[in-house]
């Protein structure tokens, strides 16, 4: 069957068949009972999208839709091109055994390194799947594992390798690819390509949790690539695939790899996300931010999601966490209360003026409380750093969520001679240089914000890591610690959690609750921690304050 002649792109409100932003086929047509019945009979099934006022079908339904509707409605140029590729599919891939042999996971790299046993196993596992999530813990070498697996497809199927990764990790990807003699096409999550090469592509998405928000344009552009007819394989890499402990965050990743659980979004949300309707302001709103049936979800994810912890794969020195309660002097406590009171009064004044929402006061006050507490903990952090230096137990990495606290701490330590600062304000080309200074022993302290220092850098020289406060998600806290807990470290890593008052206790309690959800989903654990709604916890916190 010949592909339909390309028609001018159909506007979002016009009639016709077009390619949607996430790679689904959209059918916009006037209502008549016969056409609606015919659309319901198309397989794979489609569903009605009320927001975009059209039917949506997976690309596999393209030929059936073409036969039914192409002679009656215009077809966009992009969709016509996709249908043409579907009519001329790529040749089948060689058998798994041949792909593994071509990947040669036991072959030494040009720099003399060899893959660990857990990496060789993961190479075989990836090559057996056209879509998969490699969710090993940070530091287990997911980058090199994915590239070695892709080498098998390059050698036997003449595939291109397209990698999506944060800009700060591009240098690392180029280095690892060079050690394998591979050529990459690198893109950042902020600038995704529109199309894939016609010859066939292995798509590797690093830090794949960047695509956890289904409504974001970035996620939709990524799903469009994941559904491309010229895609040979798609492998997602993320040590935190459920970063905030919500199964809903998994759904776009499951869509990208073609997991059957993602075929019916509403059923997934009802079964695993406590999806339900609730009344708000006279309107019915669908909510699916909970978690349920996690043991069942874990069993169903297992075939296409590989998650292993460091202690299962490597003989690393242990990591321990220590809570360090911080007590303020009476004078410091009074200043703390006065600062927070000014924040509350200023917010309420802006709310009366209509500049901010009244119902967001709780979270605004909590954020201000955390920022003030971060600054108030700096004397305790300085005392801890001095003690570690006196006992010759450095070097130390300090993480904080607030840039102002990071800059002030660097100043109090004496500037760049003693502490380098790694933050988003540092241009990407300079960041690795600061890390190299710390790793070489030129300075004993590295201070970093979570969003920059917790991503992609190796800091295994550190023997201690200090978390001035914790981020909202357990994945970010774990990533920060695991920048230091990696292959090559020489001694036990101690993670110090500075904790000041009920605000830190609340966030740390949320992290524990979310970590428990993640453990149940990925590690076959059954125990649970109770968790109250965040607004209730914040209200209780402010009442106590």
Helices and strands as residue ranges (DSSP letters): E 16-19, E 25-28, H 33-41, E 47-49, E 54-57, G 59-61, H 62-69, H 77-87, H 96-103, H 117-127, E 131-134, H 142-157, E 160-164, G 167-169, H 170-180, E 185-187, E 201-206, G 208-211, H 217-226, E 231-237, G 247-250, H 251-257, G 260-263, H 265-272, E 276-280, E 283-287, H 294-301, G 302-304, E 305-306, H 310-313, E 319-325, H 330-352, G 358-360, H 361-376, H 378-390, E 396-400, H 403-412, G 415-417, E 419-422, H 428-439, E 445-449, H 450-453, E 464-467, H 474-482, E 493-499, H 501-523, H 534-544
